[in-house]
Amino acid sequence: MFNCKIYQELGESSLTIFDRDFKSLREIAKELGLSYQQVADLSSRITRPKYQQFKFYPKIDITRIYNY
């Protein structure tokens, strides 16, 4: 399971645009209209690419949900 959260930081607060759980990265790719490779890169990237450092670029976090 994975959680995909898209949000924009607005000063001291943030605006969540999208926050949903998915069974696979492929489902996330289909929902967002991205390729599987783009979603895989977002989920595994520790540092953000340079283009994501712009002031008004929405943050996209994809995290794995572990079932214990």
C-alpha positions as CSV (number, residue, x, y, z in Angstrom):
1,M,0.0,0.0,0.0
2,F,1.1,3.5,-0.8
3,N,-0.2,7.0,0.3
4,C,0.0,9.8,-2.3
5,K,-0.3,13.3,-0.9
6,I,-0.2,16.4,-3.0
7,Y,-0.1,19.7,-1.1
8,Q,1.1,23.3,-1.3
9,E,2.8,25.0,1.6
10,L,1.4,28.5,2.2
11,G,3.6,30.2,4.7
12,E,3.0,28.6,8.1
13,S,0.1,26.5,6.8
14,S,-0.5,24.1,4.0
15,L,-3.3,23.3,1.6
16,T,-3.8,19.6,0.8
17,I,-5.0,19.1,-2.7
18,F,-5.0,15.3,-2.9
19,D,-4.5,12.6,-0.2
20,R,-5.4,9.0,-1.0
21,D,-4.1,5.4,-0.4
22,F,-3.4,3.1,-3.3
23,K,-2.5,-0.6,-3.7
24,S,0.4,0.0,-6.1
25,L,2.5,2.7,-7.8
26,R,0.8,1.9,-11.1
27,E,-2.5,2.9,-9.7
28,I,-1.0,6.2,-8.5
29,A,0.5,6.8,-12.0
30,K,-2.9,6.1,-13.7
31,E,-4.7,8.5,-11.3
32,L,-2.2,11.3,-11.7
33,G,-1.7,10.9,-15.4
34,L,2.0,10.2,-15.0
35,S,4.2,7.4,-16.2
36,Y,5.0,4.5,-13.8
37,Q,8.7,5.6,-13.9
38,Q,7.9,9.2,-12.8
39,V,5.9,7.9,-9.9
40,A,8.6,5.4,-8.9
41,D,11.1,8.2,-9.0
42,L,9.0,10.4,-6.8
43,S,8.5,7.6,-4.3
44,S,12.2,6.7,-4.0
45,R,13.8,10.2,-4.3
46,I,15.4,11.4,-1.1
47,T,16.3,14.8,-2.4
48,R,13.9,16.8,-4.6
49,P,14.9,17.7,-8.1
50,K,15.8,21.3,-8.8
51,Y,12.5,22.1,-10.6
52,Q,10.6,21.2,-7.4
53,Q,12.4,23.9,-5.4
54,F,10.3,26.7,-7.0
55,K,8.2,28.7,-4.5
56,F,4.8,27.6,-5.8
57,Y,5.5,24.1,-6.9
58,P,3.1,21.7,-5.2
59,K,4.8,19.0,-3.1
60,I,4.1,15.4,-4.0
61,D,4.9,12.8,-1.3
62,I,4.5,9.1,-2.0
63,T,5.1,6.9,1.1
64,R,4.8,3.2,1.5
65,I,2.3,2.0,4.1
66,Y,3.6,-1.0,6.0
67,N,1.0,-3.5,7.3
68,Y,2.1,-5.0,10.6
